[in-house]
Amino acid sequence: MKQLILTVLAVAIVATSASAQQREMILPVPQSAYSQAVKIEGGTLVFLSGIGPADEKGVLAAPGDFPGQGRATWENMRRILAKAGGSVDDIVTMTVYTTERRWGEIFTDMRKEVFKTGYPSSAFMEARKLKTPGALLEIQAIAVLKE
Amino acid sequence: MEYWSNGRAMKTVMLTGFLLCLIGTLHGQELKKEFVDPMPQDSRSAAVKVKGGTMLFLAGHTASLPQVNVDHGNFEAQFNRVFDKIKTTLSQAGATFDDIVTMSVFLTDLRYIPEFNKLTREIFKKGFPAVTFVEVSHLARPQLIMEIQPIAVIP
């Protein structure tokens, strides 16, 4: 009996440590589609390069069209995160660089479409220029994969 | 004494020990690292995936103090000063350049990117970190043309 209890206890500890990863969105701001912080323990981290609206050959998508470039950028994010074994839902934080602050509201609407299981923390700012010529936005994200 | 002579009790101890080892492994700090979509021509990876290890969040490093006698107009001189300082910071934490998983590179002119990539090729020998380039109007001091903010994961 003692053995059984010990075994069950030990298995429970193993199971807990393997699936301990629980993310907590701290102070979510649903109207702006971000959280002030995301708290998470353990897991596999994925640090993404700045991802913009260029395809794999470096050709810019939707010149001059912010919503179009936004969609292309999220497609690239999905593709790279899939290669890392994750998805956009795994993003815990991101810094969004744009060439014009006025795209902020459109980008907020995009975040509402993209994130269905809780909002990551996010910073949004205007940069003078981005790496891909003609790019209107670039996203630098960190993801924590679900175990 | 009686307890240890009990076969079942012994088995329990062994089983528990085994499971504790398993827990130890799961909690282990051993680092697993994968470069996702490496782009050597751009001296970066689309992403870097890591599990375990110890994280080190560095400040934005510039060619500023304590050494001011840098030829600030020379990109390579400023680059070398910045990476010297990053190396010093990393070594204080027991880390090396190879432990950098990502870095934000703030430049006052993105036309320096090709030169930057050429120089980082000499720094990262075991795989390229994720990199984000951003052109900014100004850095903390007028003479600065770059600031680099890395994150490292130490095995």
Contacts between the chains, C-beta under 8 A, distances in Angstrom:
chain1	res1	chain2	res2	distance
A	2	B	9	7.6
A	2	B	12	6.4
A	3	B	8	6.1
A	3	B	9	7.9
A	3	B	11	6.7
A	3	B	12	4.1
A	3	B	15	7.1
A	6	B	12	5.5
A	6	B	15	7.3
A	6	B	16	5.3
A	7	B	12	7.7
A	7	B	15	6.1
A	7	B	16	7.7
A	7	B	19	7.6
A	10	B	15	7.4
A	10	B	16	5.7
A	10	B	19	3.7
A	10	B	20	7.2
A	10	B	23	7.7
A	11	B	19	7.1
A	13	B	19	7.6
A	13	B	23	5.8
A	14	B	19	6.3
A	14	B	22	5.8
A	14	B	23	5.7
A	14	B	26	6.8
A	17	B	23	5.8
A	17	B	26	5.0
A	17	B	27	6.1
A	18	B	26	5.9
A	43	B	51	7.5
A	44	B	32	7.8
A	44	B	49	6.1
A	44	B	50	6.9
A	44	B	51	4.2
A	45	B	49	7.1
A	45	B	50	5.1
A	45	B	51	7.3
A	45	B	101	7.9
A	45	B	153	7.6
A	46	B	36	7.2
A	46	B	47	5.2
A	46	B	48	7.2
A	46	B	49	4.9
A	46	B	50	7.9
A	47	B	47	6.3
A	47	B	48	4.9
A	47	B	50	7.5
A	47	B	101	4.9
A	47	B	102	3.8
A	47	B	129	7.5
A	47	B	130	4.7
A	47	B	151	6.6
A	48	B	46	6.9
A	48	B	47	4.6
A	48	B	102	7.8
A	48	B	130	5.7
A	49	B	44	5.4
A	49	B	45	6.8
A	49	B	46	5.5
A	49	B	47	6.6
A	49	B	102	7.4
A	49	B	130	4.0
A	49	B	131	5.3
A	49	B	132	5.9
A	50	B	131	7.2
A	50	B	132	3.2
A	50	B	133	6.5
A	50	B	134	7.4
A	51	B	46	7.5
A	80	B	36	6.5
A	80	B	37	6.2
A	80	B	46	4.8
A	80	B	47	5.4
A	81	B	47	7.6
A	83	B	36	5.2
A	83	B	37	5.9
A	83	B	46	7.6
A	83	B	47	7.5
A	84	B	34	7.6
A	84	B	36	4.7
A	84	B	47	5.3
A	84	B	49	4.9
A	85	B	49	7.5
A	95	B	104	7.7
A	95	B	132	7.7
A	97	B	132	7.9
A	97	B	134	5.4
A	127	B	134	4.7
A	127	B	135	6.0
A	127	B	136	6.5
A	128	B	135	4.5
A	128	B	136	6.0
A	128	B	137	5.4
A	129	B	110	5.2
A	129	B	135	3.7
A	130	B	110	7.8
A	130	B	133	7.7
A	130	B	134	7.0
A	130	B	135	7.3
A	131	B	110	6.5
A	131	B	113	6.8
A	131	B	133	4.6
A	138	B	132	7.0
A	138	B	134	7.6
A	140	B	104	6.7
A	140	B	132	4.2
A	142	B	102	7.9
A	145	B	49	7.8
